[in-house]
Amino acid sequence: MTASAPRTLHLPTEREAPPRNAVGRLFLSGRRLDEPKSGEITRPWYVVLWLTGVDYFSTLGYQPGIALLAAGALSISATGALIVVTLLGAVPIYAEVARRSYAGQGSIALLENLFSGWKSKIFVLVLLGFAGTDFVITMTLSAADAARHAIANVYLHPYIGDRQILLTQGLLLLLAVVFLLGFREAINLASFVAVPYLLLNFVVIVRGLWQVGVHPGLIARWHQALSLHGDWLALFLASGLLFPKLALGLSGFETGVSVMPLIQGDATDETEPEPRGRIRATRKLLITAAAIMSVMLLGSSTVATLLIPEAAYRVNGPASGRAIAYLAHELLGNGFGTVYDISTILILWFAGASAMTGLLNLIPRYLPRFGMAPRWVSYRRPLVLVLLAIDVVVTFAFRAGVEAQGGAYATGVLVLMFSAAIAVTVALWRESRIRQPLSLLIAFYFFLVTIVFAYTLVANVIERPDGIIIASIFILLLLTSSGLSRYHRSTEMRVSEVRFVDEESSELWTTITGRKVNLVPNRGPTQEDRSALGEEVREHFKIEGPLVFLHVNLLDNRSEFLSPLRLRVFREGTDYVIEASGAVAIANSIAYVAELLDPLSIVLGLTRRNLMKQSFAYLFWGEGEIGLTVYSILVRYWEWTKRVGVPRIFLMSE
């Protein structure tokens, strides 16, 4: 007869408890965003493509206009440089990210795994700040550009006037309302939004190329403008220097890997160590999206450069931020142009929805696990309201200007791409040390790609420093709020569950629980330490019954917020010993075991050391003043559970 497996014990916590009032039930209801999804419906990659596309392809709404403003006649060649970087840099990088982060966690998770401890946590928080900049500006910039398209429409303008800020805020409010109610069937809606938009852009581009074909003087005028920049070598160098200003055309790749859990793989994916079918499908998605966007960017840049006069695409001009929409009205009439405007408004609004979805997946995935977020961050409705408030502030700060937000948007996109390039390069370099020399050559290629992205990022920051300033504000706010949350949550139990190392420990545990023993946490791990401590306890306190000595061993990585404990229980004469391992904080682990054990009394030692130093030792390394901290944790837990009949607590100076 085989013995049953050792038991696992778990205490209820305040974060797991249902809300106790109507407001809490309204906002803290439904599935937690940091819980793993089960039974997710997957779809073929060419269906999920459009969910990525609403973010990626929507940049056609403003990218050609921004390119004209930044590069003028060089817009076409600078766009060509951007396409080369996309196909030879971004696509290979994110193809590797897909292979290493197939759970949809993207490049941030990949970098998190390359580091450890507090360095990893701080690094992730900084990247989350840039990701937050990227996604928030995606929402505000897309809404602002959608408002601009609506205002510029000859049929809508008489009704809405020039209320750019008000209309932008209205679109953001509508976005928040939809997510408060619940945003479903996003994939199906994405295809209905993205496909017509691409077709309409294709029609405008073809019509524009036909216009260029019947008016060859347009090309001659463009060549004349190019000649002002020098020979072909000078044009090549100038295009390479200008393409970072067009970096908005690189957005969408992070979304491409974040939607991986939705992509249908092969039947063998469930049995293999890694889902190769899903990885191949994701790479097809990335390549297809990049190929479509490359054609559309080059075509839109060509017709915009050759057909739109400089006075029209300058700031506040009729083509400013809406170059293709301007051509749609000029070349195909106001009827077609209105259809194009409506399609553009829809995809830009849906790009905001894609960004909102990204933040709702990204923030709860990291901050609660790090202990750096309050309880409500794990729920959709309160997080949506906070993001709406941030969007409102950003919109007012930039006066709902599209070009004004371009620097911050590009900075967020480029930092994520640069970090992905670093992560992939480091991972391939480590693999090359244990594999064939070919891996070393591949790692060197990705190192060159990393240099390109580094140059693009630095050039963008120098040209538009407002982007790094906005991102720094996001990072500072995130670090501050995360630190305060970690401090506030430091007196939670911080133990996910208790497991026993063997059946003997499990059985012995059942004999000592329930007001049968006295718990004595001890620092020294030896029998001599326990014997001396036991004599001292019995001498100074009137304690009846056996003692249980508890010694806690900490993990090497104390930056984690939660961890499971492994307990070994054995007898030692008339007393008992519990050895706990895998803890992230000594005091919290003692409190957790004490509450499970339910002893007659708890004897806690006081160190009499500097309390400020002890507080920092507790917050960062899980050590510090153990006795008083255990007492604080238990009192907080007893107040929440409204427990009656608590153990006696003795404080003993060491």
C-alpha positions in Angstrom: 0.0 0.0 0.0 1.5 3.3 -1.1 1.5 6.4 1.2 -0.5 9.4 0.1 1.3 12.5 -1.1 2.2 15.2 1.4 -0.4 17.8 1.9 -0.4 21.4 0.8 -1.7 24.1 3.1 -2.9 27.5 2.2 -4.2 30.5 4.3 -6.9 32.8 2.9 -5.6 36.3 2.3 -7.2 39.7 2.1 -6.4 40.0 -1.7 -8.3 36.8 -2.4 -11.4 37.7 -0.3 -14.5 39.0 -2.0 -15.3 42.8 -1.6 -17.3 43.7 1.5 -19.3 46.7 0.1 -21.2 47.7 -3.1 -18.4 49.9 -4.5 -15.9 47.1 -4.1 -18.2 44.6 -5.7 -18.7 46.9 -8.6 -15.0 47.5 -9.3 -13.4 44.3 -8.0 -15.6 41.8 -9.7 -14.9 39.3 -12.4 -11.8 37.4 -13.3 -8.5 38.9 -12.1 -6.3 40.0 -14.9 -3.3 38.4 -13.4 -4.9 35.0 -13.3 -4.0 32.5 -16.1 -6.7 32.2 -18.7 -8.0 28.7 -19.3 -9.7 27.4 -22.4 -8.6 30.3 -24.6 -10.0 30.0 -28.1 -7.2 30.1 -30.7 -7.6 31.2 -34.3 -5.4 30.9 -37.4 -2.6 33.4 -37.7 -4.1 35.2 -40.7 -7.1 36.0 -38.5 -5.1 37.2 -35.5 -3.0 39.3 -38.0 -5.7 42.0 -38.1 -5.6 42.4 -34.3 -1.9 43.3 -34.7 -2.8 45.3 -37.8 -5.1 47.8 -36.1 -2.1 49.0 -34.2 0.5 48.6 -37.0 -1.5 49.6 -40.0 -3.3 52.5 -38.3 0.0 54.5 -38.4 -0.8 55.1 -42.1 -3.2 57.7 -40.8 -0.4 60.0 -39.7 2.9 58.4 -40.7 3.1 59.8 -44.3 2.3 63.3 -43.1 4.9 63.1 -40.3 7.5 61.8 -42.8 6.9 64.7 -45.2 7.2 67.2 -42.3 10.5 65.5 -41.2 12.2 64.7 -44.5 10.4 66.6 -47.3 11.7 65.4 -50.7 13.8 62.7 -49.0 10.7 61.2 -47.5 10.7 58.3 -50.1 14.3 57.3 -49.6 14.0 57.7 -45.8 11.0 55.5 -45.9 13.0 53.0 -47.9 15.6 53.0 -45.1 12.9 52.4 -42.6 11.6 49.4 -44.6 15.1 47.9 -44.7 15.4 48.2 -40.9 11.9 46.7 -40.6 12.6 43.6 -42.8 16.2 43.0 -41.8 16.0 44.1 -38.2 12.7 44.2 -36.5 11.3 41.0 -38.2 14.3 38.8 -37.3 14.4 40.2 -33.7 10.8 39.5 -33.0 10.9 36.2 -34.7 13.5 35.2 -32.0 11.4 36.8 -29.3 8.5 34.7 -30.4 10.6 31.5 -30.0 11.7 32.5 -26.5 8.6 34.2 -25.2 5.8 32.2 -26.7 3.4 32.7 -23.7 2.7 36.3 -25.0 4.9 38.1 -22.5 7.1 39.7 -25.2 10.5 41.2 -24.9 10.1 42.4 -21.3 9.8 38.9 -20.0 12.7 37.8 -22.1 14.9 40.5 -20.5 13.6 39.7 -17.0 14.8 36.1 -17.4 18.3 37.3 -18.3 18.8 39.1 -15.0 18.0 38.3 -11.4 17.1 39.9 -8.1 16.4 43.5 -7.7 18.3 44.4 -10.9 15.7 42.4 -12.8 12.8 44.1 -11.0 14.1 47.6 -11.6 14.9 46.9 -15.2 11.4 45.5 -15.8 9.9 48.6 -14.1 11.9 50.9 -16.4 10.8 49.0 -19.4 7.2 49.0 -18.2 7.5 52.8 -18.0 8.5 53.0 -21.7 5.9 50.4 -22.6 3.3 52.5 -20.7 4.5 55.6 -22.7 4.1 53.6 -25.9 0.6 52.4 -25.2 -0.7 55.5 -23.6 0.5 57.7 -26.4 -0.9 55.2 -28.9 -4.3 55.9 -27.3 -4.0 59.7 -27.1 -2.3 60.2 -30.4 -4.7 57.9 -32.3 -7.7 59.6 -30.7 -6.2 63.0 -31.6 -5.6 62.0 -35.2 -9.1 60.5 -35.4 -10.4 63.8 -34.2 -8.4 65.7 -36.7 -9.7 63.6 -39.6 -13.3 64.2 -38.3 -12.8 68.0 -38.1 -11.2 68.2 -41.5 -14.1 66.4 -43.2 -16.3 68.8 -45.1 -19.5 67.1 -44.1 -18.7 66.7 -40.4 -17.0 70.0 -39.7 -20.2 72.1 -39.7 -21.5 69.9 -36.8 -18.3 69.5 -34.7 -16.4 72.6 -35.5 -12.7 72.9 -34.4 -13.1 71.2 -31.0 -10.0 69.1 -31.3 -9.4 68.6 -27.6 -13.0 68.0 -26.7 -13.5 65.5 -29.5 -10.3 63.7 -28.6 -11.4 63.4 -25.0 -14.8 62.1 -26.1 -13.2 59.3 -28.1 -11.0 58.4 -25.1 -14.1 58.4 -22.9 -15.9 56.1 -25.3 -13.0 53.8 -25.3 -13.0 53.6 -21.5 -16.8 53.0 -21.4 -16.5 50.1 -23.8 -13.8 48.5 -21.7 -15.7 49.1 -18.5 -18.6 47.2 -20.0 -16.4 44.5 -21.4 -14.5 44.3 -24.7 -15.1 41.0 -26.5 -14.8 39.6 -30.0 -11.9 42.0 -30.6 -10.3 39.7 -33.2 -13.5 39.6 -35.4 -14.0 43.3 -35.1 -10.4 44.0 -36.0 -10.6 42.3 -39.4 -13.8 44.3 -40.2 -11.9 47.5 -39.4 -8.4 46.8 -40.8 -9.2 45.1 -44.1 -11.4 47.9 -45.5 -8.9 50.5 -44.3 -6.1 48.8 -46.2 -8.2 48.5 -49.3 -9.1 52.2 -49.2 -5.5 53.1 -48.8 -4.6 50.9 -51.7 -7.2 52.6 -53.9 -5.8 56.1 -53.0 -2.2 55.0 -53.6 -3.0 53.4 -57.0 -5.0 56.6 -58.0 -2.0 58.7 -56.9 0.5 56.7 -58.9 -1.7 57.0 -61.9 -1.8 60.8 -61.4 2.0 60.8 -61.2 2.2 58.7 -64.4 0.1 61.1 -66.4 2.0 64.1 -65.1 5.7 63.2 -65.5 6.6 66.7 -64.5 5.9 65.8 -60.9 8.9 63.3 -60.9 11.1 65.9 -62.6 10.2 68.4 -59.9 11.0 65.8 -57.2 14.4 65.1 -58.8 15.1 68.8 -58.8 14.4 68.9 -55.1 16.6 65.9 -54.5 19.5 67.5 -56.3 19.7 70.2 -53.7 20.9 67.5 -51.2 23.9 66.4 -53.4 24.8 63.2 -55.3 23.4 59.7 -54.6 25.9 59.0 -51.9 24.9 62.1 -50.0 21.2 61.2 -50.5 21.9 57.7 -49.1 23.6 59.1 -46.0 20.9 61.8 -45.6 18.2 59.1 -45.7 20.0 57.0 -43.1 20.2 60.0 -40.9 16.6 61.0 -41.4 14.9 57.6 -41.1 14.8 57.6 -37.2 12.3 60.5 -37.5 10.0 58.0 -39.2 10.3 55.5 -36.4 6.6 55.5 -35.8 6.3 53.1 -38.8 8.0 50.4 -36.6 5.1 50.2 -34.1 3.1 47.0 -33.9 5.8 44.3 -33.4 5.4 44.1 -29.6 1.7 43.6 -30.1 2.5 40.9 -32.6 4.2 38.7 -30.0 1.8 39.7 -27.2 -1.1 38.1 -29.1 0.7 34.7 -29.4 -1.6 32.8 -27.0 -4.5 33.6 -29.4 -2.7 32.0 -32.4 -3.5 28.5 -33.4 -0.6 26.1 -33.6 -0.2 22.4 -34.5 -1.8 19.5 -32.8 1.6 18.4 -31.4 2.1 21.8 -29.5 0.6 20.4 -26.4 3.0 17.5 -26.1 6.3 19.3 -27.1 8.5 21.4 -24.8 7.8 24.4 -26.9 4.8 25.1 -29.2 6.7 25.0 -32.5 3.5 25.3 -34.6 2.5 28.4 -32.8 6.0 29.9 -33.1 6.0 29.2 -36.9 2.5 30.7 -37.2 3.6 33.8 -35.3 6.6 34.3 -37.5 4.3 34.1 -40.6 2.1 36.8 -38.9 5.1 39.1 -38.3 6.5 38.6 -41.8 3.1 39.2 -43.5 2.3 42.3 -41.4 5.8 43.7 -42.2 5.5 43.0 -45.9 2.0 44.6 -46.1 3.1 47.6 -44.2 6.3 48.0 -46.2 4.4 48.1 -49.5 1.8 50.5 -48.0 4.5 52.8 -46.5 6.5 53.0 -49.6 3.4 53.6 -51.8 1.9 56.2 -49.5 5.2 58.0 -49.0 5.7 58.1 -52.8 2.3 59.6 -53.7 2.3 62.0 -50.7 5.8 63.3 -51.6 5.1 63.8 -55.3 1.5 65.1 -55.1 1.2 67.2 -51.9 2.6 70.7 -52.0 4.8 71.9 -49.1 2.3 74.5 -48.0 -0.3 71.8 -47.5 1.7 69.4 -45.3 3.2 72.0 -43.0 1.9 72.2 -39.4 -1.8 73.4 -39.4 -1.9 72.8 -43.2 -4.8 70.8 -44.7 -2.6 67.7 -45.1 -0.9 68.0 -41.8 -1.1 64.6 -40.1 -3.6 63.3 -42.7 -1.7 63.1 -45.9 -3.5 60.2 -47.5 -6.9 61.5 -46.4 -6.0 64.8 -48.1 -5.2 62.9 -51.3 -8.4 60.8 -51.0 -10.5 64.0 -51.1 -8.4 65.7 -53.8 -8.1 62.8 -56.2 -11.4 60.9 -55.6 -13.8 63.4 -54.4 -15.4 64.3 -51.0 -17.7 61.2 -51.1 -14.9 58.7 -51.3 -12.8 60.9 -49.0 -15.6 60.8 -46.4 -15.7 57.0 -46.5 -11.9 57.0 -46.1 -12.2 59.4 -43.2 -14.7 57.2 -41.4 -12.5 54.1 -42.0 -9.5 56.0 -40.7 -11.4 57.2 -37.6 -12.5 53.6 -36.8 -9.0 52.1 -37.1 -7.4 54.8 -35.1 -10.0 54.4 -32.4 -9.5 50.6 -32.6 -5.7 51.1 -32.3 -6.4 52.8 -29.0 -8.5 49.7 -28.0 -5.5 47.5 -28.9 -3.2 49.7 -26.7 -5.7 49.5 -23.9 -5.8 45.7 -24.2 -2.0 45.7 -24.1 -1.8 47.7 -20.9 -4.6 45.6 -19.3 -2.5 42.5 -20.0 0.9 44.0 -19.3 0.5 45.8 -16.0 -1.3 43.1 -14.0 1.2 40.5 -15.3 4.1 42.2 -13.5 3.2 44.7 -10.7 1.1 42.5 -8.5 3.6 39.6 -8.8 6.3 42.0 -7.7 4.2 43.2 -4.7 4.3 46.7 -6.3 0.6 47.3 -6.9 -2.5 47.6 -4.8 -5.3 45.0 -5.1 -7.4 46.9 -7.6 -4.7 46.8 -10.3 -5.5 43.1 -10.9 -9.1 44.1 -12.0 -10.2 45.6 -15.3 -12.6 48.4 -14.3 -10.5 50.4 -11.8 -7.4 50.0 -14.0 -9.4 51.3 -17.0 -10.4 54.4 -15.0 -6.8 55.1 -14.0 -5.7 54.8 -17.6 -8.5 57.1 -18.7 -7.3 59.7 -16.2 -3.8 59.4 -17.5 -5.0 59.8 -21.1 -7.0 62.9 -20.2 -3.9 64.5 -18.6 -1.6 63.6 -21.5 -4.2 65.0 -24.0 -4.4 68.3 -22.2 -0.6 68.5 -21.8 -0.1 68.0 -25.6 -3.2 70.0 -26.6 -4.3 66.9 -28.5 -1.6 67.6 -31.1 -0.5 64.6 -33.2 3.0 65.9 -34.1 3.7 67.0 -30.5 3.1 63.4 -29.3 5.2 61.8 -32.0 8.4 62.0 -30.1 7.1 60.3 -27.0 5.4 57.6 -29.1 8.6 56.9 -31.1 10.7 56.8 -27.9 8.5 54.2 -26.3 8.5 52.1 -29.5 12.2 52.3 -30.0 13.1 51.5 -26.4 11.0 48.3 -26.5 12.7 47.3 -29.8 16.1 48.1 -28.6 15.5 46.1 -25.4 14.2 43.2 -27.5 17.4 43.4 -29.7 19.6 43.3 -26.5 17.7 40.4 -25.1 17.9 38.3 -28.3 21.6 39.2 -28.8 22.5 38.2 -25.2 20.5 34.9 -25.5 22.1 34.0 -28.8 25.5 34.8 -27.4 25.0 32.5 -24.5 23.8 29.8 -26.8 26.8 30.2 -29.1 29.1 29.3 -26.3 27.6 25.8 -26.1 26.7 25.3 -29.8 28.3 25.4 -33.3 30.2 28.5 -34.5 27.3 29.3 -36.8 25.4 30.5 -33.7 28.2 33.0 -33.0 27.8 34.5 -36.5 24.0 34.8 -35.9 24.6 36.5 -32.6 27.0 38.9 -34.3 24.4 39.8 -36.9 21.9 40.6 -34.1 24.6 42.6 -32.4 24.8 44.8 -35.6 21.0 45.1 -35.6 21.2 46.2 -31.9 23.6 48.9 -32.9 21.2 50.1 -35.6 18.3 50.3 -33.1 20.6 52.1 -30.6 21.5 54.7 -33.2 17.8 55.1 -34.1 16.9 55.6 -30.4 19.7 58.0 -29.7 19.0 60.0 -32.8 15.3 60.2 -32.0 16.0 61.3 -28.4 18.4 64.0 -29.6 16.0 65.3 -32.2 12.9 65.1 -29.9 14.0 65.1 -26.3 10.4 65.6 -25.2 9.9 61.8 -25.7 12.4 60.8 -23.1 11.1 63.5 -20.8 7.6 62.1 -21.0 8.9 58.5 -20.6 11.0 59.5 -17.6 7.9 61.0 -15.9 6.1 57.7 -16.5 9.0 55.7 -15.1 9.4 58.0 -12.1 5.7 57.7 -11.3 5.8 54.0 -11.8 8.9 53.5 -9.6 7.4 55.8 -6.8 4.0 54.1 -6.8 5.6 50.6 -6.9 7.9 51.4 -4.0 5.0 52.8 -1.9 2.9 49.7 -2.8 5.7 47.3 -1.8 6.1 49.2 1.5 2.4 49.1 2.2 2.1 45.4 1.3 5.2 44.4 3.2 3.1 43.2 6.2 1.1 40.8 4.1 1.9 37.1 4.6 4.0 36.8 1.4 3.7 33.0 1.3 1.7 31.4 -1.5 1.4 28.0 0.2 3.1 25.5 2.4 4.3 22.1 1.2 5.8 19.3 3.2 9.0 17.7 2.1 7.8 14.2 3.0 4.8 12.2 4.4 6.4 11.9 7.8 6.5 15.7 8.2 2.9 16.0 7.0 1.7 13.4 9.6 3.7 14.9 12.4 2.3 18.3 11.6 -1.2 17.1 12.3 -0.3 16.0 15.8 1.0 19.5 16.9 -1.6 21.8 15.4 -4.4 23.4 17.4 -3.3 24.8 20.7 -0.9 22.0 21.6 2.6 23.5 21.4 4.5 26.8 21.9 6.2 28.3 18.9 9.7 29.6 19.3 11.4 31.0 16.1 15.2 30.6 16.3 18.1 32.0 14.3 20.6 29.3 15.1 20.1 26.1 13.0 21.9 23.7 15.3 20.6 21.5 18.2 22.9 23.3 20.6 21.3 26.6 19.6 17.8 25.2 20.2 18.8 23.7 23.5 20.2 26.9 24.9 17.2 28.9 23.6 14.7 26.4 25.1 16.3 26.6 28.6 16.2 30.4 28.4 12.5 30.4 27.4 11.4 28.0 30.1 13.4 30.0 32.7 11.9 33.4 31.9 8.3 32.5 30.9 5.6 30.3 32.4 5.1 28.1 29.4 3.4 24.7 29.5 3.6 22.1 26.9 6.3 21.2 24.3 8.2 23.8 22.3 8.3 23.9 18.5 11.5 25.6 17.2 11.1 27.2 13.8 14.1 28.0 11.6 13.5 29.9 8.3 15.9 29.6 5.4 15.7 32.5 2.8 15.9 32.2 -0.9 18.9 33.8 -2.6 16.5 36.1 -4.6 14.7 38.1 -1.9 13.3 40.5 -4.5 10.4 38.1 -5.1 7.2 39.1 -3.2 5.6 35.6 -2.9 7.0 32.2 -2.6 5.9 28.7 -1.5 7.4 27.3 1.8 8.7 23.8 2.1 8.5 22.4 5.7 10.4 19.6 7.3 9.0 18.6 10.7 10.8 16.2 13.2 11.0 15.5 16.9 13.8 16.4 19.1 13.4 14.9 22.6 10.1 16.2 24.0 10.1 19.2 21.6 9.7 19.6 17.9 11.6 21.3 15.1 10.3 22.9 11.9 12.7 23.8 9.2 11.2 26.1 6.6 13.0 26.8 3.3 12.2 28.9 0.2 11.2 32.0 2.1 11.5 35.6 0.8 11.0 37.2 4.2 11.7 35.6 7.6 9.0 37.5 9.6 6.2 36.9 7.1 7.1 33.2 6.9 7.0 32.9 10.7 3.6 34.6 10.9 2.2 32.3 8.1 3.4 29.1 9.9 2.2 30.4 13.2 -1.3 31.0 11.9 -1.4 27.6 10.4 0.0 25.9 13.5 -2.3 27.8 15.9 0.1 27.5 19.0 -0.6 28.2 22.6 2.0 31.0 22.6 4.7 32.5 20.4 8.0 33.7 21.8 9.6 36.4 19.6 13.1 37.7 20.0 14.1 41.4 19.8 17.5 42.4 18.5 17.7 45.9 20.0 19.5 47.2 16.8 19.0 50.4 14.9 15.3 50.3 13.7 15.9 52.3 10.5 18.6 49.9 9.3 16.5 47.0 10.4 13.5 48.4 8.3 15.6 48.6 5.2 17.0 45.1 5.8 13.4 43.8 6.1 12.1 45.6 3.0 15.0 44.7 0.6 16.4 41.4 2.0 13.6 40.0 4.2 15.6 40.1 7.4 15.7 42.9 10.0 13.9 43.2 13.3 12.0 39.9 13.2 10.0 40.0 16.5 8.2 43.3 16.1 7.5 42.6 12.4 5.9 39.2 13.1 3.7 40.8 15.8 2.6 43.6 13.3 1.8 41.0 10.6 -0.2 38.8 12.9 -2.1 41.7 14.3 -3.0 43.0 10.9 -4.1 39.5 9.8 -6.2 39.0 13.0 -7.9 42.3 12.5 -8.9 41.3 9.0 -10.1 37.8 9.9 -11.7 39.1 13.2 -10.2 36.2 15.0 -11.1 35.4 18.6 -8.8 33.6 20.9 -5.3 34.5 19.6 -2.1 33.0 20.9 -0.2 34.7 23.7 2.9 36.6 22.4 6.1 36.9 24.5 8.8 39.4 23.4 12.2 38.4 24.6 15.4 40.5 24.3 18.3 38.7 22.7 
